[in-house]
């Protein structure tokens, strides 16, 4: 989300309370600009460079940029359980458990084509992007530091302290009410999965700590 009037940019990786934050921001007194309807990508979970391109921002260094940041392990688990119901329709994997998926995801990251590794029909992803609906869940497990793809100064907000942190920055928004809360989870990460994910998301852990 972007407010040129207030010179604010909000980066919103999936599973970092992005829907809750969006609702709270829209209920605030901040005036936000509309997405360019002719932009060639979906208007959700955009990287910084894409937001600047979409909103035609010529002076991004004058903006304050914020991003909610979540413990990478918690985020991965949350993303998996949000992602899992869609697996039987579009993915090679079906009814796979959390720790099995960690191993599968690790192998797909090493493959020549990540999308082809996970998707039964990779064209599904491109069709969703072409229709500007969403990114076909391909950004659900991306490292959080990737949203700052221009290496600019980012004000990171701890997921656990969202409301108080925004107040500290002088931004007054209604208290967040969390949406898209996952159902009860039946599985937790084992030691092997935690070790794998800590290596995959080591740059994120550096920021989180």
Backbone as CSV, one residue per row, in Angstrom:
resi,resn,N_x,N_y,N_z,CA_x,CA_y,CA_z,C_x,C_y,C_z
1,UNK,0.849,-1.187,0.000,0.000,0.000,0.000,0.885,1.237,0.000
2,UNK,0.395,2.286,-0.649,1.186,3.506,-0.812,0.319,4.734,-0.544
3,UNK,0.876,5.670,0.214,0.252,6.977,0.400,1.264,8.027,-0.030
4,UNK,1.038,8.603,-1.197,1.941,9.651,-1.667,1.780,10.916,-0.820
5,UNK,0.569,11.176,-0.358,0.325,12.357,0.456,1.116,12.290,1.763
6,UNK,1.102,11.144,2.405,1.814,10.976,3.679,3.222,10.442,3.489
7,UNK,3.576,10.147,2.229,4.888,9.576,1.905,5.156,8.308,2.719
8,UNK,4.257,7.344,2.569,4.350,6.074,3.267,4.241,4.919,2.273
9,UNK,5.047,3.893,2.481,4.957,2.654,1.707,4.916,1.501,2.700
10,UNK,3.965,0.587,2.496,3.845,-0.584,3.348,4.066,-1.837,2.503
11,UNK,5.116,-2.572,2.839,5.382,-3.845,2.175,4.621,-4.936,2.915
12,UNK,4.004,-5.863,2.153,3.121,-6.836,2.782,3.372,-8.253,2.299
13,UNK,4.407,-8.901,2.817,4.594,-10.322,2.508,3.415,-11.126,3.046
14,UNK,3.076,-12.231,2.410,1.968,-13.058,2.911,2.276,-13.658,4.276
15,UNK,1.226,-13.882,5.051,1.284,-14.481,6.377,2.065,-13.638,7.380
16,UNK,1.977,-12.326,7.203,2.545,-11.402,8.192,1.469,-10.402,8.602
17,UNK,0.251,-10.900,8.761,-0.900,-10.063,9.129,-1.199,-9.009,8.066
18,UNK,-0.895,-9.310,6.813,-1.063,-8.319,5.750,-2.525,-7.926,5.540
19,UNK,-3.439,-8.896,5.571,-4.856,-8.564,5.398,-5.381,-7.741,6.568
20,UNK,-4.959,-8.099,7.774,-5.377,-7.342,8.954,-4.820,-5.928,8.913
21,UNK,-3.564,-5.808,8.511,-2.950,-4.487,8.427,-3.620,-3.644,7.358
22,UNK,-3.906,-4.245,6.221,-4.565,-3.496,5.141,-5.906,-2.936,5.611
23,UNK,-6.687,-3.765,6.298,-7.991,-3.315,6.795,-7.825,-2.175,7.786
24,UNK,-6.858,-2.317,8.692,-6.632,-1.287,9.699,-6.181,0.017,9.050
25,UNK,-5.300,-0.063,8.068,-4.818,1.137,7.385,-5.943,1.842,6.643
26,UNK,-6.809,1.067,5.995,-7.922,1.661,5.260,-8.943,2.304,6.188
27,UNK,-8.994,1.821,7.442,-9.901,2.406,8.435,-9.279,3.608,9.141
28,UNK,-8.009,3.892,8.843,-7.329,5.018,9.471,-7.610,6.302,8.690
29,UNK,-6.989,7.382,9.131,-7.166,8.660,8.446,-6.141,8.880,7.338
30,UNK,-5.293,7.895,7.111,-4.293,8.000,6.050,-4.979,7.854,4.691
31,UNK,-4.629,8.721,3.767,-5.194,8.662,2.416,-4.258,7.839,1.538
32,UNK,-4.767,6.721,1.008,-3.958,5.847,0.173,-4.306,6.009,-1.305
33,UNK,-3.289,5.844,-2.130,-3.474,5.925,-3.577,-4.002,4.603,-4.111
34,UNK,-4.675,4.668,-5.244,-5.219,3.463,-5.879,-4.167,2.805,-6.760
35,UNK,-4.211,1.485,-6.819,-3.319,0.761,-7.702,-3.619,1.106,-9.155
36,UNK,-2.591,1.063,-9.957,-2.746,1.305,-11.395,-3.474,0.110,-12.004
37,UNK,-4.700,0.293,-12.533,-5.453,-0.842,-13.083,-4.800,-1.451,-14.315
38,UNK,-3.878,-0.724,-14.924,-3.201,-1.228,-16.116,-1.881,-1.924,-15.795
39,UNK,-1.541,-1.990,-14.508,-0.290,-2.647,-14.133,-0.369,-4.119,-14.500
40,UNK,0.741,-4.687,-14.955,0.732,-6.020,-15.556,0.815,-7.162,-14.548
41,UNK,0.849,-6.846,-13.256,0.916,-7.896,-12.237,-0.233,-7.730,-11.247
42,UNK,-0.527,-8.779,-10.460,-1.531,-8.642,-9.395,-1.115,-7.556,-8.409
43,UNK,-2.079,-6.985,-7.730,-1.778,-5.886,-6.797,-1.684,-6.367,-5.352
44,UNK,-1.224,-7.583,-5.184,-1.106,-8.135,-3.835,0.298,-8.658,-3.583
45,UNK,0.834,-8.421,-2.400,2.155,-8.925,-1.989,3.265,-8.484,-2.940
46,UNK,3.199,-7.249,-3.408,4.203,-6.754,-4.349,5.506,-6.400,-3.645
47,UNK,6.620,-6.622,-4.346,7.927,-6.216,-3.854,8.052,-4.698,-3.943
48,UNK,9.064,-4.163,-3.272,9.242,-2.712,-3.254,9.391,-2.135,-4.658
49,UNK,10.209,-2.741,-5.488,10.401,-2.236,-6.850,9.096,-2.240,-7.627
50,UNK,8.248,-3.228,-7.377,6.969,-3.327,-8.086,5.997,-2.252,-7.610
51,UNK,6.002,-1.962,-6.306,5.152,-0.886,-5.795,5.579,0.458,-6.377
52,UNK,6.873,0.687,-6.414,7.376,1.945,-6.968,7.012,2.063,-8.444
53,UNK,7.088,0.954,-9.149,6.709,0.944,-10.566,5.214,1.149,-10.735
54,UNK,4.432,0.447,-9.932,2.965,0.521,-10.020,2.457,1.932,-9.747
55,UNK,2.991,2.548,-8.699,2.513,3.875,-8.298,3.324,5.023,-8.903
56,UNK,4.279,4.645,-9.759,5.079,5.656,-10.477,5.718,6.653,-9.498
57,UNK,6.397,6.112,-8.499,7.066,6.928,-7.486,8.452,7.312,-7.987
58,UNK,8.688,8.587,-8.110,9.967,9.069,-8.633,10.974,9.413,-7.535
59,UNK,10.497,9.525,-6.304,11.362,9.935,-5.197,11.211,8.995,-4.002
60,UNK,11.444,7.695,-4.176,11.209,6.734,-3.082,12.034,7.008,-1.838
61,UNK,13.183,7.667,-1.990,14.031,7.955,-0.832,13.360,8.928,0.136
62,UNK,12.312,9.618,-0.307,11.602,10.559,0.553,10.474,9.885,1.340
63,UNK,10.236,8.602,1.068,9.154,7.874,1.718,9.671,7.096,2.922
64,UNK,8.798,6.944,3.927,9.078,6.008,5.004,8.486,4.659,4.589
65,UNK,9.305,3.617,4.694,8.891,2.298,4.227,8.798,1.350,5.421
66,UNK,7.668,0.661,5.537,7.425,-0.240,6.662,7.153,-1.655,6.165
67,UNK,7.546,-2.612,6.992,7.254,-4.010,6.696,7.085,-4.789,7.986
68,UNK,5.982,-5.522,8.111,5.791,-6.420,9.238,6.750,-7.588,9.080
69,UNK,7.403,-7.970,10.154,8.378,-9.045,10.103,8.011,-10.112,11.129
70,UNK,7.992,-11.371,10.691,7.539,-12.463,11.546,8.627,-13.524,11.680
71,UNK,8.653,-14.193,12.814,9.569,-15.309,12.987,9.444,-16.241,11.792
72,UNK,10.538,-16.522,11.069,10.457,-17.314,9.834,9.862,-18.706,10.017
73,UNK,10.111,-19.334,11.159,9.538,-20.665,11.389,8.026,-20.578,11.545
74,UNK,7.557,-19.621,12.326,6.118,-19.445,12.509,5.445,-19.081,11.183
75,UNK,6.095,-18.240,10.432,5.535,-17.823,9.142,5.428,-19.006,8.191
76,UNK,6.448,-19.845,8.155,6.429,-21.006,7.262,5.284,-21.944,7.618
77,UNK,5.117,-22.215,8.902,4.034,-23.102,9.342,2.673,-22.505,8.976
78,UNK,2.506,-21.216,9.240,1.253,-20.549,8.911,0.979,-20.605,7.412
79,UNK,2.018,-20.370,6.614,1.864,-20.415,5.160,1.492,-21.816,4.693
80,UNK,2.117,-22.824,5.283,1.827,-24.204,4.889,0.364,-24.548,5.116
81,UNK,-0.162,-24.214,6.293,-1.542,-24.597,6.595,-2.561,-23.762,5.820
82,UNK,-2.156,-22.587,5.368,-3.038,-21.816,4.485,-2.965,-22.363,3.064
83,UNK,-1.817,-22.854,2.700,-1.514,-23.348,1.363,-2.048,-24.764,1.145
84,UNK,-2.055,-25.560,2.210,-2.347,-26.990,2.109,-3.694,-27.334,1.466
85,UNK,-4.800,-26.655,1.786,-6.088,-27.038,1.175,-6.106,-26.946,-0.347
86,UNK,-5.190,-26.173,-0.917,-5.173,-26.013,-2.371,-4.336,-27.080,-3.071
87,UNK,-3.598,-27.860,-2.305,-2.677,-28.820,-2.898,-3.336,-29.848,-3.819
88,UNK,-4.466,-30.454,-3.423,-5.038,-31.484,-4.306,-5.441,-30.964,-5.676
89,UNK,-5.664,-29.666,-5.806,-6.134,-29.119,-7.078,-5.014,-28.766,-8.044
90,UNK,-3.865,-28.349,-7.515,-2.851,-27.778,-8.402,-1.451,-28.359,-8.249
91,UNK,-1.207,-29.187,-7.243,0.162,-29.546,-6.939,0.414,-31.043,-7.047
92,UNK,1.670,-31.401,-7.266,2.055,-32.801,-7.299,1.792,-33.467,-5.957
93,UNK,1.953,-32.704,-4.914,1.800,-33.236,-3.567,0.348,-33.110,-3.111
94,UNK,-0.097,-34.088,-2.334,-1.466,-34.047,-1.809,-1.483,-34.768,-0.470
95,UNK,-2.158,-34.155,0.506,-2.245,-34.732,1.850,-0.862,-34.950,2.475
96,UNK,0.059,-34.118,2.133,1.409,-34.218,2.677,1.466,-33.509,4.027
97,UNK,2.286,-34.025,4.925,2.422,-33.422,6.235,3.399,-32.258,6.220
98,UNK,3.403,-31.510,7.308,4.257,-30.326,7.412,5.730,-30.667,7.234
99,UNK,6.231,-31.644,7.966,7.654,-31.963,7.906,8.044,-32.627,6.589
100,UNK,7.131,-33.364,5.991,7.370,-33.888,4.645,7.484,-32.742,3.645
101,UNK,6.645,-31.741,3.829,6.662,-30.608,2.909,7.967,-29.827,3.018
102,UNK,8.518,-29.707,4.210,9.797,-29.007,4.377,10.864,-29.677,3.512
103,UNK,10.926,-31.004,3.538,11.897,-31.737,2.729,11.623,-31.544,1.240
104,UNK,10.346,-31.588,0.878,9.965,-31.405,-0.522,10.309,-29.994,-0.994
105,UNK,10.023,-29.019,-0.161,10.311,-27.617,-0.503,11.808,-27.411,-0.675
106,UNK,12.603,-28.004,0.204,14.052,-27.891,0.104,14.546,-28.434,-1.234
107,UNK,14.002,-29.569,-1.654,14.420,-30.152,-2.932,13.986,-29.286,-4.108
108,UNK,12.810,-28.689,-4.019,12.331,-27.839,-5.117,13.173,-26.572,-5.246
109,UNK,13.668,-26.063,-4.121,14.545,-24.900,-4.174,15.846,-25.232,-4.911
110,UNK,16.263,-26.477,-4.842,17.489,-26.904,-5.497,17.259,-27.267,-6.965
111,UNK,15.994,-27.412,-7.355,15.682,-27.843,-8.718,15.921,-26.719,-9.718
112,UNK,15.950,-27.061,-10.979,16.168,-26.069,-12.022,14.972,-25.145,-12.182
113,UNK,13.790,-25.652,-11.873,12.578,-24.844,-12.021,11.666,-25.099,-10.823
114,UNK,11.655,-24.140,-9.906,10.882,-24.289,-8.664,9.396,-24.491,-8.944
115,UNK,8.841,-23.698,-9.831,7.400,-23.785,-10.114,7.046,-25.139,-10.711
116,UNK,7.844,-25.607,-11.650,7.572,-26.904,-12.270,7.732,-28.042,-11.271
117,UNK,8.583,-27.841,-10.280,8.780,-28.865,-9.257,7.546,-29.028,-8.392
118,UNK,6.919,-27.926,-8.031,5.789,-27.977,-7.103,4.444,-28.134,-7.813
119,UNK,4.286,-27.462,-8.949,2.980,-27.419,-9.597,2.770,-28.552,-10.583
120,UNK,1.627,-29.178,-10.492,1.233,-30.183,-11.469,1.030,-29.525,-12.831
121,UNK,0.521,-28.290,-12.814,0.328,-27.511,-14.038,0.938,-26.127,-13.828
122,UNK,2.215,-25.953,-14.167,2.877,-24.663,-13.958,2.189,-23.513,-14.683
123,UNK,1.453,-23.817,-15.736,0.767,-22.758,-16.474,-0.299,-22.085,-15.616
124,UNK,-0.740,-22.799,-14.567,-1.730,-22.222,-13.656,-1.196,-20.942,-13.040
125,UNK,0.078,-20.979,-12.625,0.686,-19.806,-11.998,0.677,-18.636,-12.958
126,UNK,1.156,-18.869,-14.167,1.234,-17.784,-15.128,-0.144,-17.267,-15.502
127,UNK,-1.140,-18.162,-15.551,-2.493,-17.712,-15.883,-3.064,-16.813,-14.796
128,UNK,-2.775,-17.131,-13.521,-3.248,-16.295,-12.421,-2.577,-14.920,-12.465
129,UNK,-1.286,-14.908,-12.802,-0.560,-13.637,-12.893,-1.080,-12.831,-14.081
130,UNK,-1.267,-13.504,-15.203,-1.766,-12.809,-16.399,-3.148,-12.212,-16.171
131,UNK,-3.970,-12.911,-15.380,-5.308,-12.414,-15.072,-5.282,-11.396,-13.930
132,UNK,-4.088,-11.192,-13.363,-3.870,-10.242,-12.269,-4.703,-10.594,-11.039
133,UNK,-4.833,-11.892,-10.779,-5.600,-12.366,-9.629,-4.696,-12.511,-8.398
134,UNK,-3.647,-13.304,-8.541,-2.640,-13.456,-7.490,-1.423,-14.143,-8.108
135,UNK,-0.420,-14.424,-7.255,0.816,-15.027,-7.757,0.827,-16.544,-7.610
136,UNK,-0.343,-17.147,-7.501,-0.422,-18.596,-7.437,0.307,-19.199,-6.249
137,UNK,0.339,-18.474,-5.146,0.983,-18.932,-3.906,2.500,-19.033,-4.023
138,UNK,3.081,-18.602,-5.124,4.531,-18.725,-5.290,5.298,-17.805,-4.345
139,UNK,4.656,-16.816,-3.754,5.358,-15.904,-2.850,5.131,-16.230,-1.373
140,UNK,4.391,-17.292,-1.104,4.067,-17.617,0.276,5.296,-17.990,1.107
141,UNK,6.281,-18.623,0.472,7.434,-19.116,1.214,8.716,-18.355,0.890
142,UNK,8.581,-17.247,0.167,9.746,-16.432,-0.185,10.303,-15.758,1.068
143,UNK,11.627,-15.630,1.135,12.264,-14.951,2.256,11.711,-13.538,2.406
144,UNK,11.493,-13.120,3.640,10.905,-11.803,3.888,11.827,-10.667,3.461
145,UNK,13.131,-10.880,3.523,14.058,-9.817,3.123,13.993,-9.523,1.632
146,UNK,13.410,-10.431,0.840,13.328,-10.240,-0.611,12.400,-9.086,-0.991
147,UNK,11.489,-8.710,-0.074,10.565,-7.620,-0.419,11.313,-6.294,-0.568
148,UNK,12.419,-6.157,0.102,13.246,-4.961,-0.063,14.254,-5.228,-1.174
149,UNK,13.774,-5.353,-2.389,14.644,-5.714,-3.515,15.407,-4.524,-4.076
150,UNK,15.289,-3.364,-3.441,16.048,-2.180,-3.855,17.065,-1.766,-2.796
151,UNK,17.157,-2.577,-1.757,18.127,-2.328,-0.682,17.982,-0.921,-0.095
152,UNK,16.748,-0.545,0.185,16.484,0.751,0.788,16.298,0.588,2.300
153,UNK,16.234,1.704,2.993,16.029,1.657,4.437,14.592,1.228,4.723
154,UNK,14.451,0.175,5.520,13.140,-0.346,5.867,12.931,-0.261,7.374
155,UNK,11.766,0.191,7.787,11.378,0.168,9.198,10.632,-1.145,9.439
156,UNK,11.320,-2.099,10.064,10.701,-3.397,10.309,9.885,-3.357,11.597
157,UNK,8.671,-3.895,11.506,7.760,-3.943,12.647,7.622,-5.392,13.091
158,UNK,7.928,-5.664,14.336,7.826,-7.014,14.879,6.366,-7.457,14.877
159,UNK,6.103,-8.606,14.285,4.753,-9.172,14.215,4.094,-9.229,15.590
160,UNK,4.891,-9.476,16.615,4.344,-9.629,17.970,3.992,-8.303,18.613
161,UNK,4.471,-7.197,18.032,4.273,-5.888,18.654,3.779,-4.862,17.631
162,UNK,2.895,-5.301,16.761,2.466,-4.440,15.649,1.861,-3.134,16.143
163,UNK,0.866,-3.235,16.987,0.117,-2.030,17.368,0.981,-0.999,18.081
164,UNK,1.754,-1.440,19.063,2.580,-0.497,19.806,3.705,0.059,18.939
165,UNK,4.217,-0.748,18.010,5.334,-0.300,17.173,4.918,0.834,16.250
166,UNK,3.748,0.722,15.648,3.291,1.794,14.774,3.095,3.084,15.559
167,UNK,2.620,2.965,16.785,2.460,4.151,17.631,3.808,4.819,17.876
168,UNK,4.828,4.005,18.050,6.174,4.549,18.286,6.692,5.331,17.079
169,UNK,6.200,4.992,15.894,6.595,5.703,14.682,5.668,6.884,14.389
170,UNK,4.718,7.138,15.294,3.808,8.255,15.090,2.730,7.995,14.070
171,UNK,2.422,6.712,13.814,1.374,6.344,12.866,0.179,5.825,13.649
172,UNK,-0.918,6.536,13.550,-2.116,6.167,14.303,-3.079,5.389,13.410
173,UNK,-3.233,4.108,13.718,-4.173,3.257,12.993,-4.981,2.470,14.015
174,UNK,-6.184,2.033,13.652,-6.968,1.211,14.581,-6.220,-0.070,14.949
175,UNK,-6.501,-0.578,16.148,-5.886,-1.827,16.581,-6.192,-2.942,15.575
176,UNK,-5.186,-3.739,15.266,-5.381,-4.807,14.303,-6.211,-5.937,14.895
177,UNK,-7.160,-6.426,14.115,-7.899,-7.628,14.459,-7.500,-8.688,13.441
178,UNK,-6.826,-9.724,13.914,-6.214,-10.681,13.000,-7.254,-11.485,12.223
179,UNK,-7.048,-11.515,10.903,-7.902,-12.278,10.004,-7.100,-13.467,9.473
180,UNK,-7.793,-14.360,8.762,-7.145,-15.527,8.148,-6.336,-16.340,9.159
181,UNK,-6.892,-16.498,10.348,-6.226,-17.303,11.362,-6.350,-18.773,10.978
182,UNK,-5.248,-19.491,11.033,-5.256,-20.887,10.616,-6.067,-21.743,11.574
183,UNK,-6.654,-22.835,11.063,-7.327,-23.775,11.967,-6.309,-24.460,12.871
184,UNK,-6.809,-25.263,13.788,-5.927,-25.956,14.716,-4.919,-26.806,13.944
185,UNK,-3.669,-26.672,14.263,-2.622,-27.400,13.562,-2.361,-28.733,14.272
186,UNK,-2.180,-29.784,13.486,-1.985,-31.107,14.057,-0.516,-31.503,14.108
187,UNK,0.341,-30.711,13.520,1.742,-31.092,13.421,2.626,-29.874,13.674
188,UNK,3.754,-30.100,14.290,4.734,-29.035,14.513,6.042,-29.413,13.823
189,UNK,6.911,-28.455,13.697,8.201,-28.701,13.057,9.080,-29.588,13.940
190,UNK,9.685,-30.603,13.326,10.637,-31.410,14.080,12.032,-30.789,13.990
191,UNK,13.005,-31.401,14.642,14.347,-30.820,14.688,14.976,-30.709,13.302
192,UNK,14.768,-31.709,12.473,15.329,-31.683,11.116,14.733,-30.540,10.315
193,UNK,13.419,-30.374,10.406,12.745,-29.292,9.672,13.229,-27.929,10.149
194,UNK,13.371,-27.775,11.456,13.846,-26.494,11.984,15.255,-26.197,11.482
195,UNK,16.098,-27.201,11.448,17.477,-27.004,10.971,17.477,-26.593,9.494
196,UNK,16.657,-27.246,8.694,16.575,-26.930,7.264,16.062,-25.511,7.047
197,UNK,15.005,-25.154,7.765,14.392,-23.841,7.572,15.293,-22.719,8.097
198,UNK,16.027,-22.991,9.149,16.945,-21.969,9.665,18.052,-21.681,8.658
199,UNK,18.415,-22.679,7.888,19.416,-22.466,6.847,18.801,-21.729,5.651
200,UNK,17.598,-22.127,5.250,16.926,-21.484,4.113,16.662,-20.010,4.405
201,UNK,16.253,-19.726,5.641,15.856,-18.366,6.010,16.889,-17.676,6.908
202,UNK,18.150,-18.008,6.745,19.171,-17.450,7.630,19.249,-15.930,7.537
203,UNK,19.022,-15.362,6.363,19.042,-13.904,6.242,17.856,-13.289,6.969
204,UNK,16.724,-13.971,6.937,15.554,-13.483,7.666,15.781,-13.529,9.162
205,UNK,16.421,-14.590,9.641,16.705,-14.691,11.073,17.657,-13.608,11.520
206,UNK,18.560,-13.217,10.645,19.480,-12.128,10.972,18.701,-10.840,11.197
207,UNK,17.689,-10.601,10.362,16.860,-9.404,10.526,15.959,-9.526,11.752
208,UNK,15.430,-10.723,11.955,14.483,-10.931,13.055,15.161,-10.759,14.397
209,UNK,16.405,-11.177,14.476,17.120,-11.078,15.752,17.737,-9.710,15.956
